[in-house]
Amino acid sequence: MHAQTLPQAVRDERQQFYQRISASNLTPLWEVLGALVPPTPRTDAVAAGWRYAEIREQIMEAGRLITAEEAERRVLILENPALRGQSAITSSLYAGLQLILPGEVAPAHRHSQSALRLVLDGEGAYTAVDGERTTMRRGDFIITPSWTFHDHGNLGNEPVVWLDGLDIPTVRFYGAGFAEPGRAASQQAVRPEGDALARFGNNMVPVDFYQTPDQPTKVFVYPFAKTRASLLAVAETPADPHFGHKFRFVNPATGASPMPTIGAFAQRLAKGCVTRPYRSTDGTVYACLEGGGTAQIGDQTFEFAPNDVFVVPSWHALELRAKEDTILFSYSDRPCQQALGLWREEKI
Ligand code: GTQ
């Protein structure tokens, strides 16, 4: 029987009961069950987009207001419009645009949260992870796994901006976050640049090196030159109707995601390509590296050009239209959901 058709006396009696038990921190499941266990995913996040050309000046303004040293990390957070105040772009993930000016240092620290960087604008910056620096070039996908010391610096002569993707809301959800500063602002380099790629990123690993799939990769940079070359090399072969040509980044030692909580992807859509609608339970953040077009997310359409970011919430159908040859980077919590047996997708 629906609540509306119940006699007023019954409804009153129930409401009084709910109020009485509330004092004991109790509440009736039957009033909320449908929302708690929905037939298909419900997410608080909404689809949203950020046009880099529209926000670049605001990022540069942050550079005049505060130094990287004072801020520790000078970042403008991309907040999901439906999750304002939560520092979240999806319910599980964080996104931000970090600015580092010439000569600046973002001091070393480490934390439980895993991070990725996608370099968008400017040249001359580096990130140091666990005693090794990598020069940050546009499109490079760089990771700082959980509890690894990392610092950033800019040795060049122009501002550098990159997209930060972290699992901050996930770690907060589990109440599992620790952090500590490094001993010095910049880590002493203990290995030459390129060491990790040579040891772990060339279809070989050191002879005694073994990892389980939950361990992050020692390869902490996936250079865009290589990603792009792979995408272009397969461009003439048949494209997937839902993805174009799409790769997932892996830890080459295990085949698993580079980090256990965040998965990352790169895809190329040829000019004129229109993908079939696709949805999955992992809300996904996209950044355009080349080309441009539109993303239809549910019943909303977002235009994107290089350095634009858009977010596709869980179980929202996505259709991509490429107006030019287009390369998109994306990240999501897919490996987390897969490890928990939760992940689903639907190719519509
Ligand atoms: O670069 O270490 O956007 O710790 C947020 C938290 C970047 C970082 C963010 C962080 C960092």
Boltz pocket constraint, residues with backbone or C-beta under 6 A from the ligand:
constraints:
  - pocket:
      binder: B
      contacts: [[A, 73], [A, 75], [A, 96], [A, 98], [A, 111], [A, 115], [A, 150], [A, 164], [A, 166]]
      max_distance: 6.0
